[in-house]
Amino acid sequence: MTNAPVMLNDNGAWCWFQDERALIDPVNNTLLVGSVAAPEGPGGEHRGGNIEVAVLDLATGVSQVHVLHEKLESDDHNAPALLIRPDGRYLAMYAKHKTDNYSRWRVSVRPHDASEWEPERAFDWSELAGGRGATYSNLHRLANESRTYNFVRAINDDPTLMVSDDDGATWSYGGKLFTRPKVGYVNGYTRYSSNGTDRIDLITTDHHPRDYNNSIYHGYVQGDALHDAAGQVISKPVIGSAGVSQVGLTTIFEAGTELDGDVLTHGWTADLRRQEGQLAAIITCRANDVNGVLKREQRLDVDDHRLLYARFDGSAWSLHPLAVAGPALLPHEQDYTGLGAVDPHDLDHVYISAPVDPRSGGSTDHYEIYSGRTSDGGASWDWEAVTSDSAVDNLRPMVVPGDAGVHALCWFRGSMRSSQSYNTEIVAVVTENRGAEAR
């Protein structure tokens, strides 16, 4: 396929706490992307709130959109997480944004075919969560356990898990990863990355960055135990646990850290990828704004943000500046940025969305996508523009896992007023490199 962006879905967006939102299926050479349609986009109110999966045939370039649930809720937080089961059938899970008490799922009727799905089923959190809702879906299967995990925000708004021992046909409550007295809106924004065999790594915050000056912590689940980065057991068992405080994990970003002359606070987790025992993460944070009080002269605005790159070599974490992220994406969400993504097949390669060109430091009229590469573990970066002189914003890039021979960069572009109101289309740049050795 060409390097020109291909439109996958003319109406859709996603939040960034559901994974995998997109997958490559190497068996049928397709790209699958989950998203939520909005009433402001094509199809209007009739389509707004649809939970959808776009499927791009990588050989022909033809994309088709399939609906998992009609008019569930117009909110990008409801984007589905996708998983390819061992039998080749697709599993999709999705939940509303804290407005009801269900985690919903569907399984495709046929292997490697997203055109038809079994009837929707739902897990009811009402009693467990006291009727206070559930949000997000994160699917990870560990082959050595023959067990599938779904990580949800529920029960005191903590990172909570569901487990399935039949590849997502049925689910049971699995306990909580973390818990602590809630400050403000929710507890612990968590990103997950699995090796698919026996381990699920995670990075997490304390609370929401508008409510708390977050640090970022790393740990992993393995052998029914929660470990810190050094392998020390923090909690065992995981299944059935009442949860522990995330501050017992390994701190990879401490609120108040100073890098390149900037005091960095209010961390948030953006992406996490694992490759051959190493990890790379992208973190967003405020610059020079301690608890909302201006500390020193700002480069851009009072809510100036940074993107940071964190790298784990198997024994220790390093933290480096990545790029200026600009002011808040939305006026009512001080800590929203355009975000960034790590290439799951090359941890030295990232993409970011920003209204500031990382090559020059100059502001742009809209959020643009940039490709960054490092040869020294993140200490320095070489940048190229993926988009330029755009008439609309380009937001929330992700690099799609599933086949090391296919490099697929997805994002959505258009206008966004809130998580519930946007007019955006989903595009992808796909290159096939099946002769190259995956790094």
N, C-alpha and C positions, 0 to 999 in steps of 0.2 A: 504494500500500500504506500501511498505518497506521504510526505511529511505535512501536507496541508491538513488543517483540522477537519474532521468529519463530524457532522451533527448526528448524535445518537438519539436524542429525544428533544422535541421542541418546547417542552415544558417540564422543568424539574430542577430540584436542588437537594442538598443533603446537609446535615449537621456533621460533626466530626467525631462523635462518640458512638458510632456504630461501625462494626467491621465484621467481615469484609463487605464494604459497600459495592465492591467490584471484583470480578474474578476473570481470569482467562481459563477457558476449558480447552485443554490441548487435544482432547479426543475429537471434538468437532470443529476445532479452530475458531472459536467464538469468544467474544468479549461480552460479559454480562455486567450491567450497571444498574443498581437500585436507586430509586429516587422518589420524591413526592411532588406531585403536580400542584400548582397554585391557581386560584381563580383569576388572577391577573394575567395569566398566560393563555396560549391557544386552548380552546375548549371551554374557557371561562368557568362559571359556577358549576356547569355540568361535569367538568373534569376535576375541579379543585378538590384536593384531598385524596386523590387516587394514589395508592401505593403501587408503583410500577417497576418493571424490570425491562430495560432495553437490551436487546441482543444484537450485536454486530457480527455479521459473518465476515471474518477477516480475509477470506479469499475473494469475495464479491464486493465487499464494501456496503452491502445492504443491511439496514438496521430495521428491526421490528420492535414494537413496544407491547408488552403484555401487562395486564392489570391484575394485581394480586388481591386488592380490596378497593372497591369503588367508594370514593368520598368518605374515607375514614376520618380525616382531619387535615386541614391545610396547615401543615407545620413541618419544617424540614427536619425536626428531631425524630420524625416517625419513619425515616428512611430504613429500608429493610437491610438486615445482615444476610449474607449469602454463604452457603457451604455446599460443596460437592460431596455427596455421601460415597462410601466405598462401592455402592451398587451403581454409581453414576447418576442417580437422581439428585435433583437440587432441593435443598432445604432453604426456606426463606422465613425469617422471623422479624417481627416489627411490633411496636407498641406506640400508644399515644404519648403525648407530652404531658404526663402527670394528670391527665384529665379523665382517665378511667383506670381500672385495676387489672388490665389484661395484657399478657404477653401472647401474641397471636403467631401462628405458624401455618405454613402450607408446604407440601412436598409435591414435586412434579410427578406427573403420572408416569412418564417414560424417562429412561436415562438420557442425559445430555439433550434434553428437549424442554424448553421453558414455555412452550405454547399452551400447555394444559396442566392444571394443578388439581390435586385432591382437595376436597372441601377444607375450609379453614377450621382450625381448632384453636383453643385458647386455654391458657393457664390463668386461674383466677387468684390474684394477690389480695383480694378484699380483706380477708380475715388476717392474713399475715401482716399486711401493711396498714391495717386499721382504716382502710378506705381512702388512703392518702395518695394513691396513684402509683404507677410504674412508668419508667421511661428507659429507652435505649435497648438495643440488642447487640450482643457481641458473641459470635459463634466460633468455637475452637474445638476441634476433635483431636484427642491424643490416641494415636494408634495402639500404643502399648497397653492402654487401659480399655480400649474399645469403648471409650466414653466421650460424649460430646458435652461441652459446657456452654451455657449461655449466661453472660454477665449482664445484669440488669441493674438499674438504679431503683431501689425499692426499700421499704421498711426503714423508716427514719431517714429516707433518701440516702442510704448507704450503698456502696458497691456490694451487690448481692448476686448469688448464683443459682441457676437451675442446672440440673444434670439429666442426661438421657443415656441409657445403656442400649437403646435400640435405634440409634442413628437419627434421633429426632422424631420418631413416631409418637412417643410419649415422653412426658417430662415430670420431674419431681423437684421439690424445693431442696436446694443444696447447702443452705446456710449463708453466712455473710463473710466477706473478706475483711472489711473494716467497719468500725463504728466508733463514735465518740459523740459527746454532746454537740448537737447541731448549732452552727453559727450561721444565721441568715437563711439562705435559700436551701442549700443542699450540702451534703458531705462528699468529698473525694471524687474529683473528675479523673477517671482512670482510662488509660489506653493500654491495650493488650497486644502481645505478639507471641505466637506459638511456633515451636519447631515442628509441630505436627506429630511428634512421637511421644515425648514424655514430659514436656516442660512448657509452661506459659509464663512469659515475662510480663511485667507491668510497670508503668509509672503512674503516679497519682499525686493529686494535690491534697491540701488540708480541706478546703471548702471552695466556695465560689470566689473568684478574685475580687469581685466588687464588695464582698463581705469580710474578706480576711486577706492579710498579707501572706499569701501562700509561698511555702517552699515546695519542692518537688522531690518525691521519694521513689526508689526503685526496689523491687523485690521480684520473686518468682514463685510459682506454684509447681511443686514436683513431689511425687510420692505422697500425696494427700497431706502435704505440709507447705506452709508459707515460709520462705527463706528471705534473708537479706541478700545483698549482692555478693557477700563473701561466702554464702552458703550456710550461714548460721540459721537454725530453725527458730522462727519467731512465733509460730503457732502451728499446732498439730492436734487433732486433724483439721483439715480445711472443711471437709464435708460435714455439715451439721454445726459448724462453729457459730458462736454468737458474734464473732468479729473482734478484731483488735485494733488499736490505734496505729495508723500508718506511720507515725513518727518513730516507730521501732525499726522501720526499714532503713535503707541506706539513702542518705540525702545526696542528691546529685545537683540540686540548685537550692541555695539557701537565700531566703529573702534578705535583701540588703547587700548582696554581693556587688562588688565594684569591678567592672570590666571596661577597659578602654576609656576610663574616666567617667563612666556612667554608673550611677547607683541604681540597681535593678531590683524591682519588687513585684509583688502580686503575680507570681508565676502561674502559667496555665499549660496543660499538656496538649500538644498539637499532633505529634506523630511518634511512632515507635516501630522500628524494624529490627529483625534479628537475622544474622547470617553467619554460619559456621562459628558459633560461640561468641561472636561479637554483637554489640547492639549500637544503634544510632537513634537518637531522639531529637526532635525539634520542640523547643519550648518557646512560648511567648511570654512577654513580661512588660511592665511599665519601666520607663527610664526616668530617673530623677524626680520621682513623685512618690514620696514616702507617706503612706496613709493619707493620700490625697493632698498633702502639703508640698508646695513647690520647694525643692531643695536647692536647685541651682538653675541657671539659665537653660531653657529648653532649646533644642535644635529646631523643632517643628511646632509643637503645640503642648498644651498642658497635659494632654493624654498621649504623649509620644511613646511609642512602643518599640521593642526590639524582638528579633528572632534570634534564638540561641541554638547552637548545635552541641549536643552532648554525645560523647563516644565512650563505650565500654569495651575494653580490650580483652575481657575475660577475667580481669583481676581488679581493675580500677577504672573510675570514670574521669574523663577530662571534659571541660566546659569551655566553649569558645563563642565569641560573637559571630553571628551569621549575617544579619542584615538589619537595616532600619525598616520597621514595619509601618511607620506612619501613624496618623491619628486613628481614633476609633472608626471602625467600619460603619457602625450604626450609632446615632446620637444617644440612644437610650441604653446602649451596651458598651460601656467604656473600654472593655477589654477584648472586644471582637477585633480581629485583624483578618487579612486575606489568607493567612495560614501558610503552611509549607508541608512538603512531603519528602520522605526519604525513599530512594529507589530500593525496593526489597532485594534486588539482585546485585546491587552495587552500593554499599553504604557510603562510598565517597561521592555519591551523586545525589543532589537534592533539587527540588523545584520550590520556588516561593511565589506568592502573590503579594504584590506591594504597590503602593502609589509613589514609591521612591526607587529610582533606578540604582541598583547596587554598584554599578560601574562608575557612576558619576556623583551619586548623592543628590541628583536633581529630582524635583517632584514632577510627576506626570499627571495628566488630566484624569486618567482612570487607572484602576489597578491592572497591572500587567503581569504576565508570567515570565519568570526567569529561571534558567538552568544554571546550577552552580556545581563546580567540581573542585575537590581538594586532593592534594597529594601528600598532605602532612597531618592527617587525622583531624582536620577542621581548623587548623591554625590560620590558614589562608585559603582564599577562594578565587577561582576564575569564573566569570559570569558571561552568559550569552542570553540575549532576549529571545523568548519563544513567541511573544506577542509584542506589538509596538503600535503606537498611534491609534489605539483602539477607540471606538465610539462608545463603548460600554465597558463595565468592569468585568475582569476575569478573576474568578474567585475559587478558593478551596481546591487546589490541585491534589491529585492522588496518582501514584504510580501503581499499576495493577499487578498483583501477584498471580501465580498460577502456572507460568511457563517462562523459564529463563530465556527462551529463544524469541520471545515477543516483548517488545518494549512498548507499553501503552500508557500514555499520560492523559488523564481525564480532568476536566474542570467544567464549571458552568459559568456562563457569561450573560450579562444583561444588567438589570437594575434590581436592587434589593432594598426594601424599606424596613423589613423585620423578618424574623424567622417564619412568620405567618403570611407575609406579603412580599411577593417577588415575581418578576417576569424574566425568567432566565431559561436558557437552553443549554443542554449538555453536549459537550464536544469532546473529541479525542484526537490525539496525534499518535499514530501507531506505526512502528517500524518493526519489520521482521528481520531477525539476524540469526537464523538457525544454524549457520555455519560457525558462529563465534562461540568460543568457550565462555560459559557463564561465570562471572566473577563473584 
